[in-house]
Amino acid sequence: MSNRGSMPATGSPRRAGPSSSPGRNPEGPPRLRAAGGASGADASATGVAVFDHLRAGGRGFVVTDKRHSGCSRIVSQMGIFRRLQPRASAAMALAADPAAVLADRLRAIAASEVPEDALQPALQAILQASGAQAGALCLFDVRYRLLRLAAEVGLSDEGCRLLRSVRQGDARGWEVPLRSLRDRRIERIEAAPGTHHHLPALVEAPIRSVACVPLCAGETPFGSLVLVALEPRALSEGDIQQLEGPLGEVVRMIAAARRVRAAEATPAAEDAVAAGAAERAELLAVAERERAEMAVALEEAAGQARAAEAARAAVEAELESVRNERGRRDTELAEVRARFDELAARGSAVESETGALRETVAALRTELQVLTAGRDELHAALAELRAERDRLAADAEVVRPAHTPSEDVLGSETAELDPEVIPVVTVSAPVGEEFEPVERSHVPAAAPALAAEPLAGEAGRTRRLVAVLDTDPAWAGAAIDGTDVAVVEPAGDVVTRLTGVTPARLVVNVAAPGALAAMSALRAAGASGRFWGCLSSPTSDKALPLGMIEATTRPLDLDVVLALLAGHAKRGTRVVTAGADGDTLMSLRHALTRQGLSVSMAWDAKQAVDLFDAVRPEVVVLDLDLRPRSAYELVVRLAGASPVPSLVLVYGDEDDTAAGFAAALARKAPASLPVPRDRLLADVLAQSEASPGQRLEKVRALQGGR
């Protein structure tokens, strides 16, 4: 296998041959401009640089890195932009036509597709033009210094895994595309026939050659193009040379996909010079004629200027009036908001008082039932006394002639039994004291303190266990038949406390500090059970159920997300992803689509709400970095969806998730959705964890209050 010309690695000194052209920049070659140009002063100055090259007397010099016995890495300047000899002019003319056709095709794709969907057909067109059988487009994430796979054709599952997330020094990925982009040069790897096993397993078939082409705009890296040729086909310098102009269109597609307005093409330098000359000639031709009209035009302009000045003064006065009116309305709006907040606070107080009154009414009803039962007993006793009186009266009539003195006695006894003279006993409070009704809902139960020692193991346990990740010990007072409730503080050593324990359910209050980090720690330690989420505040005895949840950190690791969703999704599951990082969302959509899932993307909160209503997703992957705090309110909104989707929350170490969820719960939670804590735990226990299709049904408003 032969080694082609290459340029030295970054940091190596450059060498120039004896026939270097005069005036060449000794610091390196100039950047090439992509076909079509770019708009703006910066774009016209820098252009779109797709390749760097080195000319040294018409030849490069070879840096050969022997990796295996059968293949060599070729870091190629390849002479693809050096001046061709006169005998090659016919071949160069033939090569220009495919490049122009490819550039036109790429522009047509960019005009007919939305930016994020244009990369896949663009890659297919590049592969067809270059003769490669497979390939991929990877986008560069400047924040995390990594490449993410955005589009691919013909790659195997292993190839997608190698290119899905490429970091410096990451053994799971293939670093050659990232190194090519970092050094601003093409890397081409060829294998001798029969030695393809030394190349990365990007496809299932034997590979003959692989080329990695950096995509840049000036000094800004955009991504990397990977081309794969299968045996016996090999990628030549000519195959890559014809991509010089068309790849500029790909760079503009990527910029448009990142929601940056595409630059308008500037005219070529020759056209600009010709247009300037023509315009100058035309101006000279009409200059004499216009000179006579200038005096009149100047006078008219002076009059118009005076009128414009008067109009400007009037507009400024009107603008000042509008500003004053706006200030007045802002003040009124602030007063209305303050009044609304006051009314909301009063409404909360009235609702609290209503609950207390309901408890009092229930206690009074119970007491009334007791008094009614006593009254019924007294009535029965009175009836018996009256019957006895009547019987004695009848007996008295029989014995009255013989026992006349007994009549007075009987009359007195009868009078004592008469209901008109039955004494009434009244119970009153001691002098100076008053009875106060006791509301059972306000009697504080003794809340156990949160213990730091591990929970009791399964050996001596006779009742099922529900573990709650929260800082509020009031959960332990929930009364559920045959169930113990243990509260585990998220900020502590959660893994140690739950070692050797298999809870029937694991409930997480995501509004508790450190709750998401505790979930990640349990997953990292090998915990396989499901997490049931809720939102709860220590100031309330109710909680908002969220269904099944998962958590992962930023930057997003696609392999971790795929592993988390394995227990919540199957082929055909409807998934909505929402976040501000467009490159990450496109890479995630590609990975989930390969698993057979139906994926929709949202860039902001408004798009996410529209997709929730239209798609009714079964799984939602939500980055909490949506501004400003929109993601937390979306979580509260999803609690009222039907069905309630499984949630994967993406957070960063710098995020104050506890404050975000607390604010969203206070502002956006409908009064009908939160339920008492013991009811929430009972509902979670009633749900099955066996099937991804089953979801926690939301409990609506309870009649009669609780």
Secondary structure, DSSP 8 states (H G I E B T S, - for coil): -----B---TTS-----TT--TT--TT-------TT--SHHHHHHH---------STT--B--EEE-SSSEEEEEE-TTTTS---GGGHHHHHHHHHHHHHHHHHHHHHHHHS-GGGSHHHHHHHHHHHHT-SEEEEEEEETTTTEEEEEEEES--HHHHHHHHEE-TT-TTS--HHHHHHHHTSEEEEEE-TT-GGGS--SSSS-EEEEEEEEEEETTEEEEEEEEEEETT----HHHHHTTTTHHHHHHHHHHHHTT---------HHHHHHHHHHHHHHHHHHHHHHHHHHHHHHHHHHHHHHHHHHHHHHHHHHHHHHHHHHHHHHHHHHHHHHHHHHHHHHHHHHHHHHHHHHHHHHHHHHHHHHHHHHHHHHHHHHHHHHHHHHHHHHHHHHHTTT-TTHHHHHHHHHHHH-GGG---------TT-------GGGS---------S----STT--SEEEEEESS-GGGGG---TTEEEEEE-TTS-HHHHHTT---SEEEEETTSTTHHHHHHHHHHTT--S-EEEEEE-TT-SEEEEEEEEEEEESS--HHHHHHHHTTT--TT-EEEEE-S-HHHHHHHHHHHHHTT-EEEEESSHHHHHHHHHHH--SEEEEETT-TTTHHHHHHHHHTT-SS--EEEEEE-TT--HHHHHHHHHHHH--TTS-EEHHHHHHHHHHS-SS-TT---------TT--
